[in-house]
Amino acid sequence: MLAAFRRHEAPVLTVNGRLKPNESIFIVSGLIPNQKGHPLIHPWFGLRYRNGVFDEELDLDDVIRISGLGRSAIPQPYGIEEDIDLSSLTSLLPDVVGKSREILTRARVEWKEENDPKLQVHLDRLEELRQRRLAQLEIAFEGHLSETRQNRRENERRRIDKLFDDYLKWIENTMTTQDKPYLRIAAVLWGGV
């Protein structure tokens, strides 16, 4: 369905009987990528408004339960050519975007609180492994070294450091997010006027 609508467009589904007049639910897809641009956090949620005022945040299961989406047909009372005044819905868009950003910021903080300690344990183990590998290198090149062996030792040390540094950079790029979410209003469920 998302592919059928262009940028800044979303379907408006009239859900008479399920939603009251002047009640709407904006279904939002949020995405926060990592530094490489791959999706890391991708929640779907609904924002319910009543009489133009924000009422509550809903998870997708609640949106489906309330609206009946996917469980029963939703007849549309308006023809395609019929003009519908959606100004009451479009006036809510700045608030929907602001609330959605707050929700995604909160989701990002929760994700970081859950994953950062695990990541730190992994990074600590990685540093221990680096130090053990460097200690093994020193043991292998113990004693008086010729200039050639000293050069080999230094080359191996640089190779080990590069290997670990590259891996640390990869971890940083894949597990770090910025607080700049991508938002998409997937649909608006509307009770009509």
Contacts in CASP RR format, 6 or more apart in sequence:
PFRMAT RR
TARGET T0000
AUTHOR 0000-0000-0000
METHOD contacts of the structure
MODEL  1
MLAAFRRHEAPVLTVNGRLKPNESIFIVSGLIPNQKGHPLIHPWFGLRYR
NGVFDEELDLDDVIRISGLGRSAIPQPYGIEEDIDLSSLTSLLPDVVGKS
REILTRARVEWKEENDPKLQVHLDRLEELRQRRLAQLEIAFEGHLSETRQ
NRRENERRRIDKLFDDYLKWIENTMTTQDKPYLRIAAVLWGGV
1 11 0 8 1.000
1 186 0 8 1.000
1 187 0 8 1.000
2 29 0 8 1.000
2 184 0 8 1.000
2 186 0 8 1.000
4 11 0 8 1.000
5 11 0 8 1.000
10 184 0 8 1.000
10 185 0 8 1.000
10 186 0 8 1.000
10 187 0 8 1.000
10 188 0 8 1.000
11 187 0 8 1.000
11 188 0 8 1.000
12 84 0 8 1.000
12 86 0 8 1.000
12 89 0 8 1.000
12 187 0 8 1.000
12 188 0 8 1.000
12 190 0 8 1.000
13 67 0 8 1.000
13 74 0 8 1.000
13 76 0 8 1.000
13 187 0 8 1.000
13 188 0 8 1.000
13 189 0 8 1.000
13 190 0 8 1.000
14 74 0 8 1.000
14 76 0 8 1.000
14 77 0 8 1.000
14 78 0 8 1.000
14 190 0 8 1.000
14 191 0 8 1.000
14 192 0 8 1.000
15 67 0 8 1.000
15 68 0 8 1.000
15 74 0 8 1.000
15 189 0 8 1.000
15 190 0 8 1.000
15 191 0 8 1.000
16 77 0 8 1.000
16 191 0 8 1.000
16 192 0 8 1.000
17 191 0 8 1.000
18 66 0 8 1.000
18 67 0 8 1.000
18 68 0 8 1.000
18 189 0 8 1.000
18 191 0 8 1.000
19 25 0 8 1.000
19 66 0 8 1.000
19 67 0 8 1.000
19 189 0 8 1.000
19 190 0 8 1.000
19 191 0 8 1.000
19 192 0 8 1.000
20 50 0 8 1.000
20 191 0 8 1.000
21 191 0 8 1.000
21 192 0 8 1.000
21 193 0 8 1.000
22 50 0 8 1.000
22 51 0 8 1.000
22 52 0 8 1.000
22 88 0 8 1.000
22 191 0 8 1.000
22 192 0 8 1.000
22 193 0 8 1.000
23 48 0 8 1.000
23 49 0 8 1.000
23 50 0 8 1.000
23 51 0 8 1.000
23 190 0 8 1.000
23 191 0 8 1.000
24 48 0 8 1.000
24 49 0 8 1.000
24 52 0 8 1.000
24 89 0 8 1.000
24 92 0 8 1.000
24 188 0 8 1.000
24 189 0 8 1.000
24 190 0 8 1.000
24 191 0 8 1.000
25 46 0 8 1.000
25 47 0 8 1.000
25 48 0 8 1.000
25 49 0 8 1.000
25 58 0 8 1.000
25 63 0 8 1.000
25 66 0 8 1.000
25 67 0 8 1.000
25 188 0 8 1.000
25 189 0 8 1.000
26 46 0 8 1.000
26 47 0 8 1.000
26 49 0 8 1.000
26 92 0 8 1.000
26 96 0 8 1.000
26 185 0 8 1.000
26 187 0 8 1.000
26 188 0 8 1.000
27 44 0 8 1.000
27 45 0 8 1.000
27 46 0 8 1.000
27 60 0 8 1.000
27 63 0 8 1.000
27 185 0 8 1.000
27 186 0 8 1.000
27 187 0 8 1.000
27 188 0 8 1.000
27 189 0 8 1.000
28 44 0 8 1.000
28 45 0 8 1.000
28 46 0 8 1.000
28 47 0 8 1.000
28 96 0 8 1.000
28 100 0 8 1.000
28 103 0 8 1.000
28 183 0 8 1.000
28 184 0 8 1.000
28 185 0 8 1.000
28 186 0 8 1.000
29 42 0 8 1.000
29 43 0 8 1.000
29 44 0 8 1.000
29 183 0 8 1.000
29 184 0 8 1.000
29 186 0 8 1.000
30 41 0 8 1.000
30 42 0 8 1.000
30 43 0 8 1.000
30 44 0 8 1.000
30 100 0 8 1.000
30 104 0 8 1.000
30 181 0 8 1.000
30 182 0 8 1.000
30 183 0 8 1.000
30 184 0 8 1.000
31 39 0 8 1.000
31 41 0 8 1.000
31 42 0 8 1.000
31 181 0 8 1.000
31 182 0 8 1.000
31 183 0 8 1.000
31 184 0 8 1.000
32 39 0 8 1.000
32 40 0 8 1.000
32 41 0 8 1.000
32 42 0 8 1.000
32 104 0 8 1.000
32 107 0 8 1.000
32 108 0 8 1.000
32 111 0 8 1.000
32 177 0 8 1.000
32 178 0 8 1.000
32 179 0 8 1.000
32 180 0 8 1.000
32 181 0 8 1.000
32 182 0 8 1.000
33 39 0 8 1.000
33 40 0 8 1.000
33 177 0 8 1.000
33 182 0 8 1.000
34 40 0 8 1.000
34 173 0 8 1.000
34 174 0 8 1.000
34 175 0 8 1.000
34 176 0 8 1.000
34 177 0 8 1.000
35 172 0 8 1.000
35 173 0 8 1.000
35 174 0 8 1.000
35 176 0 8 1.000
35 177 0 8 1.000
35 178 0 8 1.000
36 173 0 8 1.000
36 174 0 8 1.000
38 174 0 8 1.000
40 111 0 8 1.000
40 175 0 8 1.000
40 177 0 8 1.000
41 104 0 8 1.000
41 107 0 8 1.000
41 108 0 8 1.000
41 111 0 8 1.000
41 177 0 8 1.000
43 103 0 8 1.000
43 104 0 8 1.000
43 107 0 8 1.000
44 60 0 8 1.000
44 186 0 8 1.000
45 57 0 8 1.000
45 58 0 8 1.000
45 59 0 8 1.000
45 60 0 8 1.000
45 63 0 8 1.000
45 100 0 8 1.000
45 103 0 8 1.000
46 57 0 8 1.000
46 58 0 8 1.000
46 59 0 8 1.000
46 60 0 8 1.000
46 62 0 8 1.000
46 63 0 8 1.000
47 54 0 8 1.000
47 56 0 8 1.000
47 57 0 8 1.000
47 58 0 8 1.000
47 96 0 8 1.000
47 99 0 8 1.000
47 100 0 8 1.000
48 54 0 8 1.000
48 55 0 8 1.000
48 56 0 8 1.000
48 57 0 8 1.000
48 58 0 8 1.000
49 55 0 8 1.000
49 92 0 8 1.000
49 95 0 8 1.000
52 88 0 8 1.000
52 91 0 8 1.000
52 92 0 8 1.000
54 95 0 8 1.000
54 99 0 8 1.000
57 99 0 8 1.000
57 103 0 8 1.000
58 66 0 8 1.000
63 69 0 8 1.000
63 189 0 8 1.000
64 70 0 8 1.000
64 71 0 8 1.000
67 74 0 8 1.000
67 189 0 8 1.000
68 74 0 8 1.000
69 189 0 8 1.000
78 84 0 8 1.000
85 193 0 8 1.000
88 193 0 8 1.000
89 188 0 8 1.000
89 190 0 8 1.000
93 185 0 8 1.000
96 185 0 8 1.000
97 183 0 8 1.000
100 181 0 8 1.000
100 183 0 8 1.000
101 181 0 8 1.000
101 183 0 8 1.000
104 181 0 8 1.000
104 183 0 8 1.000
105 179 0 8 1.000
105 181 0 8 1.000
108 177 0 8 1.000
108 179 0 8 1.000
108 181 0 8 1.000
111 177 0 8 1.000
112 177 0 8 1.000
115 175 0 8 1.000
119 171 0 8 1.000
119 175 0 8 1.000
122 171 0 8 1.000
123 168 0 8 1.000
123 171 0 8 1.000
126 164 0 8 1.000
126 167 0 8 1.000
126 168 0 8 1.000
127 164 0 8 1.000
129 164 0 8 1.000
130 160 0 8 1.000
130 161 0 8 1.000
130 164 0 8 1.000
133 160 0 8 1.000
134 157 0 8 1.000
134 160 0 8 1.000
137 153 0 8 1.000
137 156 0 8 1.000
137 157 0 8 1.000
137 160 0 8 1.000
141 149 0 8 1.000
141 150 0 8 1.000
141 152 0 8 1.000
141 153 0 8 1.000
145 153 0 8 1.000
END
